[in-house]
Amino acid sequence: MADGELPACLPDRPMLRFVRAPSVVDHALHALVALAAAPVGESLKIREVCAPQGLSRKFVAAALNDLRRAEVVGSRRGSHGGYWLARPADQITVADVFEAVDVRTPTEAPGFDGTVDVWTRAERDVRAAFSAVTIADLLAR
């Protein structure tokens, strides 16, 4: 993949029943991959992040603001401003993105005594899977 080139969206996406991410997480991941694809030292404006994928500017702006507060991205205002990764793409995980932008309040594990362990293990396993994938990994796909 050439510098600045984004990975293509998958034409046939699988249907998911058990794992769903809020749209803001998906928008944040797209934005971070775009920033990771930019030449080193170059910042991107929101419109440059959104245009190739047809992303909502409102969602991307909200996600980037949350990511900035979490020190995942840096930003500068003005005509020469934009956004950039605050640390290397191989040091930003999908779990980091969830932590930064997913505003849903964690809830108590549902069910009865026999199922609480199932939900707890599932949460742990999903978190481990998200912690094992970096923005650099997503860019390379």
C-alpha positions in Angstrom: 0.0 0.0 0.0 1.5 3.4 -1.0 1.9 6.3 1.4 -1.3 8.1 1.8 -3.4 5.3 0.3 -6.3 3.9 2.4 -7.3 0.3 2.4 -10.4 -0.5 0.4 -13.6 -1.3 2.2 -14.6 -4.9 2.2 -17.2 -5.4 -0.6 -18.9 -8.4 1.2 -19.1 -7.7 4.9 -20.1 -10.6 7.3 -23.2 -10.2 9.4 -22.4 -9.9 13.1 -24.7 -11.0 15.8 -22.5 -11.1 18.9 -20.1 -8.2 18.5 -21.3 -4.7 17.6 -19.4 -1.5 17.9 -21.0 1.9 18.2 -20.7 4.0 15.0 -18.4 6.5 16.8 -15.9 3.7 17.3 -16.0 2.7 13.7 -15.6 6.3 12.6 -12.7 6.8 15.0 -11.0 3.7 13.6 -11.4 4.9 10.0 -10.0 8.3 11.0 -7.0 6.8 12.8 -6.2 4.6 9.8 -6.4 7.7 7.5 -4.0 9.5 9.9 -1.7 6.6 10.0 -1.6 6.4 6.2 -0.6 10.1 5.9 3.0 10.9 5.3 5.0 11.2 8.5 4.9 14.8 9.9 1.8 15.7 7.9 -1.6 16.6 9.5 -5.0 16.0 7.9 -8.1 18.2 8.0 -11.4 16.5 8.9 -12.6 16.8 5.3 -9.5 14.9 4.2 -10.2 12.2 6.7 -13.9 11.9 5.8 -13.9 12.2 2.0 -12.3 8.9 0.9 -14.6 6.8 3.0 -17.7 9.1 2.8 -17.7 9.4 6.6 -19.9 11.8 8.6 -17.9 14.9 9.5 -20.0 15.3 12.7 -19.1 11.8 13.9 -15.5 12.1 12.9 -15.1 15.5 14.6 -16.7 14.1 17.8 -14.4 11.0 17.7 -11.3 13.1 17.0 -12.1 15.4 19.9 -12.4 12.4 22.2 -9.2 10.9 20.8 -7.4 14.2 21.4 -8.6 14.3 25.0 -7.2 10.8 25.4 -3.9 11.9 23.8 -4.3 9.4 20.9 -4.2 12.3 18.4 -2.8 15.8 18.3 -4.5 18.8 16.7 -3.8 22.3 15.6 -6.4 24.9 14.7 -6.2 27.3 11.8 -5.5 27.2 8.0 -2.4 25.1 8.5 -4.0 23.0 11.2 -5.3 19.4 11.3 -4.9 16.2 13.1 -2.1 13.7 13.4 -1.3 10.6 15.5 0.1 11.5 18.9 2.0 8.2 19.1 3.0 5.6 16.5 0.2 3.6 14.9 1.7 0.3 16.3 1.2 1.7 19.8 -2.5 2.5 19.4 -4.9 -0.5 19.9 -8.5 -0.9 19.1 -9.1 -1.2 22.8 -7.5 2.2 23.3 -10.0 3.6 20.8 -13.0 2.0 22.6 -11.7 3.5 25.9 -11.4 7.0 24.3 -14.7 7.3 22.3 -17.2 4.7 23.6 -19.3 6.7 26.1 -21.6 3.9 27.0 -21.6 3.2 30.7 -20.4 -0.3 31.6 -23.2 -2.4 33.0 -23.3 -5.2 35.5 -23.1 -8.7 33.8 -26.7 -9.9 33.1 -28.2 -13.2 33.9 -28.2 -15.6 36.8 -25.2 -17.2 38.6 -24.6 -19.7 35.8 -24.3 -17.1 33.0 -22.4 -14.3 34.8 -19.2 -16.2 34.2 -20.0 -16.6 30.5 -20.5 -12.8 30.1 -17.4 -12.0 32.1 -15.2 -14.4 30.0 -16.7 -13.0 26.8 -15.9 -9.4 27.9 -12.3 -10.4 28.8 -11.8 -12.3 25.5 -13.2 -9.4 23.4 -11.0 -6.9 25.3 -7.9 -9.1 24.8 -8.7 -9.4 21.0 -9.1 -5.6 20.7 -5.9 -5.1 22.7 -4.0 -7.3 20.3 -4.9 -5.3 17.1 -3.2 -1.9 16.5 -4.0 0.8 14.0 -0.8 -0.2 12.1 -2.4 -3.7 11.8 -5.6 -2.2 10.4 -3.6 -0.1 7.9 -1.7 -3.1 6.7 -4.9 -5.1 5.9 
